[in-house]
Amino acid sequence: MKTTVIDKTEVRAKVAAIPSGQDPAFQLFNPAKSVSGNDGGLSEHKFFFSSRVNITVRAENKMRNMD
């Protein structure tokens, strides 16, 4: 799979052809930013091909204080 970072809010991925009838799981990964490493990680599995709906994933820029 080839991924391209467009900007801070958009990443595009090109995946290999998916055989008809299959619905592979996709996940997003965010690296940890805290010293403890308890944030970030993999998202829940999402399945996009079992329905005919266009899906857009948008991230909101959020910050928190690390006291």
N, C-alpha and C positions, 0 to 999 in steps of 0.2 A: 504494500500500500504506500502510495506517495502522499505526503501531507505538505501543504504550503501554508505558512503563516501570512495572512493578508495584512492584518494590522492587530492591534491589541484586543480586538473583539471578534475577529473572524479567522477561522482556519478552514481550509478546504482539503478534502481528501479524495483521491482517485483510487478506487478499489478494482481489483480484477473482476472479470465477468462472474456474475453469480448465477449458477445453474438454475434453471426454471424450477420452481417449487421449493427452493431453499430460502431460509430466512435467517442468515447468520446474525449473531449478537455483535453489537458495536458498543465500545466504551470510550469515554474521554478520560484523559489523565492530566492531573495538575500536580506539579512537584510541590513538596512542602516548602513553606517560606519561613516557618517558625524554627527556632533553635531546637525545640523538642521533636520536631518532625511529625507532630500529631495531626497537622492539617494536610490538605492535599490528598492525593491518591486517586484511585479509579472510581468512576461513576458507576451507577447501576447499569446492568446490561440493557440495551435498547434494541428493539427489533423494528425495522422500518419497512420491510417488504411484505408483511402479512396483510397490509391494508394499502389502499391507493390514496394516501394522504401526503401532501407536501409538508415536510417538517423543517423548521428553522430553529436552530439553537442559538440563543443570544445570551451572552454573559454580561452582567452588570459590574462595573468597576466599583468594588467595595474595599474599604480599608478598616482595620481595627487597630487599637492601641495594644502594643505588646509590653505591658508593665512587668 
